[in-house]
Amino acid sequence: MDSRVAEHAEVLVDWSARIEDGDNVVLNVGPDAHELAVAVAETVGERGANLVTTYSSGELSRAYKLGHGEDFDDDPAHELALLENADVYLSIGGGRNPSEGSDVPADVREAYGKSREELREARMDTDWVSTVHPTRSLAQQANMSFEAYRDFAYDAILRDWEDLADQMANMKDILDDGSEVRLVKGEDTDLTMSIEGRTAVNSAASVAYDSHNLPSGEVFTAPEATEGEVVFDVPMTIRGERVTDVHLTFEDGEVVDYAAGQNEDVVGEILETDAGAKRLGELGIGMNRGIDQFTDSILFDEKMGDTVHLALGRAYKSNFPEGSEDEANDSAVHVDMITDVSEDSFMTVDGEVVQRNGTFRWEDGFEG
C-alpha cells in the first residue's frame, strides 16, 4: 500500500472528522475506494469508534432510479434511523464513470432529490466529511496519467492544514466585516452580491472549522440580492453531462436569463428544480495552492487558487449567525460553477480591491 493512503486516512479521521472513542460512524464507500476504506476502517477502530459501512455506486443508483420511476417514498425510515443515530458520516468517492447517471430523466432525478430532503438534513446534522480516493477513472477524467494524478491528489490532500487555515482567516475576516462583494472579469462578468449579516466559513478541511470536504481550501459565504452577469469558463461535468461557458444574468437576486456553450439544457433543468434554484446559495473563493490544474472534479477544482465559484440553490446554515432573522436559501439542489480569475479580473469588498488576477492583497505580487 502507498504510505500516502494511510496518511490520507489519518487526516480524514483525526483532522477532518475529529473522531473520538465511542462515536457512531457511517462510512460510505465508492466502488474503487476499497484501499482507502480499509485504511479508514483500521484508523476508526484504533480510535475506539463504532463503524457501519455502506456502498455507493453510480451504476447502482442509476439502476434504482430507472427501475423505480418518479414516485419515491419520502425519507425512508430505515435510512433515516441510521443517519439520525450517527455522530459522523464519512463519504469516500471513487466511482468508475462520472457520466453514469446522464440518461436518467430529469423528472426522475428531481423527484428522487426532493424525496430525500429530510435524509439530507439528517446527514448534514452529523460531523460529515467527503473525500475521494485517487482512481484511474478520476485520472482519466482529469486527462492525467494515474501516477501523476495520485501525486496531484495527495499534494492537495496532505497539506499543512493549520497553516492554510491561518492564511484563509484573512479572507474570512474581510468577508465577515463586509457588506457587498463585486466580481469583475473581462467584458462579460460584473456581479454584485450582498453579504450583509453573513458569517464566512474558513473551510480548512475540518468540522472544527465548519468545513466538510477533504481536500478543502476555500472561504465561502451565502450571498443575496445578486445583480449583474457572470460567465463560468471552467468546464464541468454536471449530472453526467459536460457543461461549458455558462452565462447567467441576475436581477433582484434571481436568474432571469441563461446560456451555455454546451448542454445548456442541463442548466435549465437545474434552474427549474424549485424557486431556490434560481438564487445563489454560495460564494466561494478558492485558496488551495496545492491544486494547480483543473481536473473536472468539483471537489478539487472549486478549491483551486485563482478561482471563484458560485452555487445555485441551497445555502449552508453555517453562513448564518445564531439568532439571525435571515433564512438560508432553500432548494433541493446545490450546483457549483467555477470561473478562472487568474487574469483580467478583480474582486472588491465594500469598494476595496481584495484580489486582483488571483493574487490576494496580503500576498506578494498584489497590485491594488
N, C-alpha and C positions, 0 to 999 in steps of 0.2 A: 504493500500500500504506500502511495505517495505520502510522505510525512505531513504534507500540507492539508491532507484530508482530516487528519486528527486535529491539526491546529484550527481548521475551519469549525470542526465540531465543538471544540472548547470555546472559541469565540462566540458561537451561537448560543451555547448553554450558559456560559458564565457572564460574558459581557452583554450580549443582546437580550436574552430572556431572563437572566438572573435567577435561574432555577435553584431551589433550595430543598432541603430534606423534607419529605412529606408532600411536596407539590404533586398535583394530579396533572399529567402531561399527555396531550394528544399529539401524536406525530403523524402528519400526513405526508406520504411518500410518493413521488413520481416514479414512472416505470424504470428510468435509468439512473435513479438516485440511490440505488441499493448500497453502494460503498459508503457514502456519507451517512446514510441512515444507520448503518451498523455502528459507525464511529459515534454518532449522536446517542444511540441506544446505550452503548457502553458508558458514555460520559454521564448520561441521565441516571443510569444505575449507580455509578460511583457517587453521585450526589445524594442518593437515597430517595429519589423521587419515584412516583408511580407512573407507568407508561402504558398507553394504549396506542396501537399503530393502525392507521387507516391507509387506503391506497387510492391514488388519484391518477386517472388516465384520460387523455383526450379522446381516445377511441371508445373507452367505456362510457364516458359522458355523452358522446355523440350517439352511440347506440341507444342509450336510455332515452334521450330526448326524442330521437326519431321514432322509437318504438312507442313512446307514451303519447305523444301529441301535445295539445295545448292545455288540457285540464289537469294541472298538477295540484295535489293536496298542499295546502298552506302549511309550511313549517312542521314536517313530520315529527311526531312526539319522540320517537326513539333517537333521532339525531339531535333534537333539541335538548333532550336529557343529557346526552354525552357532553355537549358544549356547556350547558349550564353548570355541570359539575366539574368542569376543567378549570384549573388555575392558569395553565399555559397551553397555547396552541402553536405548534411549530409546523410550517409547511416547507417541504424541500422539493422544489421543482426539478424536473429532469425528464421532460417529455421527449417524444420521438418525432412529432410532426406538429409544428405550430399552426398549420392550416387545417388540422383535423376536423374542426367544427365549422368550416366555412360553408358547408352545404346544408347546415341546419337552418330551416326557415326562420326569418327574423321574428315572426309572431311566436314561434315556439321558444326561441331564446328569451324573448321578453317575458313570456308567461312564466318560464322557469325562474328567471331572475326575480320577478315580482313575488313569486310564491315562497321565496326564501329570505324575506326581509328580516323576520324575527331571528332566523338562524344566523344571518349575517351580524345582527346586533349582538347576539349571544357570543359569537366568536370574537367580536371586537371588544367585548367586555372582559376578555381574558388578556393575559400578557402574551399577545400573539406576535410572531415573527416569521417572515417569509424570506427564504433564501433559495439558491439554486446550486446543484452540483454540476460542475463543468462536464458537458457531454458532447459527443460527436455531432449530435443534431444541432446543438447550440453553436458549435464551432462552424458548422456548415451554414447556418443561418447568418452568422457574422462574417462569412466568406474568409475564414481563417483556418489554418491547419489546427488539428486537435492540440498539438503541443503548444503552439503559440496561443491558442485560446485559453488553455489552462493557466499559462503564465499571466495572461491578461486578467483573468478572473481572480486569481489569487492576489495579484497586485492591488485589485480593488477591494478585496475582502479582508486581507490580512494587513490592516493599517494600524498605525498608532492612533486609535480612536479618541483617546483622551486629548491628544494634541490637536486633532482635527476639530474636536468639539470646541476647544478654546478659540480656534480660528473662526469657526462659524458663529460663535457667540457675538462677534462684531456685527454680523448681518442681522441676527435676531434682535439685538438692541436697537438697531436703526429702524427695523420694521415695527417693533413694539412701540417706539416713540413717534412713529409716523402716522399720517392721515391719508395720504394719497401717493400711489405709485404710478409713474408714467414709463412706458416702454416704447422706445422708438428704434426702428431699424429700416434703413434704406427708405424707399418711397412707398412701401406697402404695409408698414406696421407703425401705427401710432395709437396706443391704447392707454387709457387711464382707468384706474381702479381705486375705489375707496378701501382702506384697511383700518378705518377709524374703529377703535374699541376692540380690535382683534389681538390675539396673542400668537406670535410666531413660534414655530416649533424648530428647535435646533436638532435636526434629525441625524443624530450621531450613532445610529445602528444599535440603540439600546432602549428598552422600555423605560429605563430611568430617565430618558430624555423625551418620552412620548414618541419614540421612533420605533418602527416595526419592520424595517427592511434591512437585510444584510446581503450585499453592501448597501450603505446609505451614503450620506454626504450631501445633504441639501438643507436649506432653510425654507419652510413653507408657511403660508398663511391662507386665510379664507377671504377673498376679495368680494366686493359687491359694487353695485352702481357702475358697472363696466360700460365704457363708452369708447367707440372708435373701431379700428380694424387691426387684424393681426394675421400674419402668414406663418404657418408651421412648415418649415422647409426640411425637416429631418424625416425621411421616410420611416414608416412604422407598419407593423402587422397588427391590424385591429380586427377582432372577430374572424381571424383566419385569412384576412384579405390584406394585400399590400395597398396602403393609402399614402398618397404623396401630395405635397403642396396644398395643404388645407388652408383656405381663406375664410375667416369668419368676420362678420360685421355685427357690432353690438350697438343697441340703442336702449336706453332705460334699463340696462342690466341684462338684457336678453339678446340672443342671437336672432337677427332679423334677416340675414342673408348668409349663404354659404356656398362654397365651391371647392373643388379638389381636382388635382391633375389626374388622379387615378382612383377609381372606386368611390366616386362621390356619393353613391347611393348608401354606402356604409355610414358616412357622416349623417346623412338624412335619417337613417334608421335610429341612430343614437339620439338625435335631436327630438325625434318623435316618441321616445320612450315614455316620457311624462313631462310635466311642466318644469320640474327642476333640472331636466337635462339640457334646457336652453340657457341655463345660467352657469356661471363659473363656481366651482367648489374649491378650487385650489390655485394659488400662485406659488410655484416652486422655483427656487434658484439653485442650480447645480454648483457644487463646490468640491467635489471629489476629484483631485488632480491625478489620482491613481487610475482613473478611467480616461483614456486618451484617444479613443476612437469609438465610432458608432457601431453597434452590433445588432441592431434590430431587436433589442430586448429592453423593454421599458424599465426593468429593474436596474439595469446599468445605465442606459442612455440618459435618463432623466436626472441622474446624479452627476453627470459629467460636468466638469468646469467648462465655462464658456457656453452654457446653455441656460435657457429659461423654459419651464413648461407650465402649461395651464391645463386644468382638468375641467371638463364639462360634467356637471352632475353633483353628486353627493359631496358635502363638505365634512371635514373631520371635527368632531366636538372638541378636540384638544385645542382648536384655534379660538375657542370662545371662553373667556374668563368665567370662573364660577360666579353665579349670580347675575350673569349677563342677561339682559332682556331680549337680545337678538337671538334668533333661531338659526341653526345651521341649515344651509340649503339641503333639501331632502330630495333624493332621487334613487331609483333602482340601479343607476349606472354611476361610474366614476371613470372617465376615459381621459387619460393624459395625452397631450400632444406637445411636441418639442420644437423650439426654434433655436437655431445656432446664432449666438450673439458675439462671436469672436471677431467680427468685422462690421464696420459701418453701423454701429449701434450704441445706444446708451440707455441707462435706467436712472430715473430720478426718484427720490422720496421727498415729498414736500418741496419740490423745485431744486433740490441739491443733487448733483450727479454723484451716485454711489458706485456705479460700474460703467466703464466705457470699453468697448471692444473686448469684453470678457475679463478685464482686469478691475479688481476692486480697489477702492480708494486707499486701503491700508496696505496694498501690495506694491512691490517695486514695479516701476514702469507705468503707474497710473497717471493719466493725463486728464485733469479735471476739465 
